[in-house]
Amino acid sequence: MTTPDDPLLGRVLERRYRIDAPIARGGMSAVYVGTDLRLHRRVAVKVMDSRYVGDPQFLRRFEFEARAVAGLNHPGLVAVYDQSIDGDIAFLVMELVRGGSLRELLRERGPMPPHAVASVAIPMLGGLGTAHRAGLVHRDVKPENVLVSDDGDIKVADFGLVRAVAEAGVTSASVILGTAAYLSPEQVDSTDIDARSDVFSAGVLLFELLTGRQPFSGSTPLALAYQRLTYDVPAPGDLIEGVPEQFDEIVLRATERRRGDRFRDGFEMQHAILDAADDLRLPAFTVPAPHRAAERVTAAIARPVRPVHVPARGTTEFGDPADDSADPYANDHADEYADDYGDVGPVDDPADDETFAALGEFTRTDAGPPVHDAPVASGSTAAAVIWVSLVIVVAVALGAVGWAVGDYLA
């Protein structure tokens, strides 16, 4: 069997979360399908890059942000279940969304009609608004961080990670935190960030959903980021026909360079879109999950979670992750996930294509153990035969008695 060169695969973190298969890799982290061995459910495990683990300032902020986000409850937010550090690995355990990102959906289908944009924006802004009212700012709203489930649910992911990384001492001065195309002006030239910074990014995201392109361009990320200090985001209707005036106005207000002129937070922007949808009588719409991404994640999490014995604290029963005997299902799961993740693209950043492609080079060499319904045991078969025989004997006896009584009366 051939496995990818990733030492995390098969490893159990905190004696509870097994790393099963890669989903995506970005500049700050990698995301995996995992199994919560205690609750027997699939989860998403986000593992931070190793360079952050030795930074105490990052670790403090990482823990604080994870706790804050875990306290939020809204269907438009990806739920955070746990956060911990296991040796040299800092990780988050989150809800595993069966589907893919808005980025992947845009690549598959191109720009969206207004009713589809509204169906994305309303739950997305509801999630952002919930966080804003709790005093949290996302700082990295972009299509890669908005997920679409195969049920049409829209969920915002990765709250708090950008702030944690921003406070890490290892961050390079040349790195622009947050994707350059979606940064607000104040994220480029100051550190004074609030909910209206997320509103600006959400406005740029809506512009891209409506037009299929980003409003700014530049030869480098730094040049791209500085475009918004000088130029306004144009109205989507200036680039593509059919965009309602109400949507143009929402995008223009959300992306005002003076943040005092923007919507106050996610909820205020959400209400503007709800009003526009009512005025335009937009039909209800279920946003489809990106087909390719949904297929690979669905196939992985649809498989039943088989119970695994978790050793007592202080034991080494799990052994070396590379040792097949460490987990009786290790080979089974490696084979099962091979086909599901053999051909994947990045979720975080197109620049990481080559890195993530190397992670996805799985080769399946056998069919693995098939899953069948439980067979009837031989003891059960024998019992059935005995019962049938008894019924026949009783029936014959009753028939004989009836015949004798009838003959006597005659």
Buried (B, 14 or more C-beta within 10 A) or exposed (E): EEBBEBEBBBBBBBBBBBBBBBBBBBEBBBBBBBBBBEEEBBBBBBBBBEEBBEBEEBBEBBBBBBEBBBEBEBEBBBBBBBBBBBEEBBBBBBBBBBBBBBBBBBBBBEBBBBBBBBBBBBBBBBBBBBBBEEEBBBBBBBBBBBBBBBEBBBBBBBBBBBBBBBBBEEBEEEEBBBBBBBBBBBBBEEEEBBBBBBBBBBBBBBBBBBBBBBBBEEEEBEEBBBBBEEEEBBBBBEBEEEBBEBBBBBBBBBBBBEBEEBBBBBBBBBBBBBEBBEEBEBEEBEBBBBBBBBBBBBBBBEBEBEEBEBEEEEEEEBEEBEEBEBBEBBBBBBBBBBBBBBEBBBBBBEEBEEBBBEBBBBEBEEEBEEEEEEEEEEEEEEEEEEEEEEEEEEEEEEEEEEEEEEEEEE
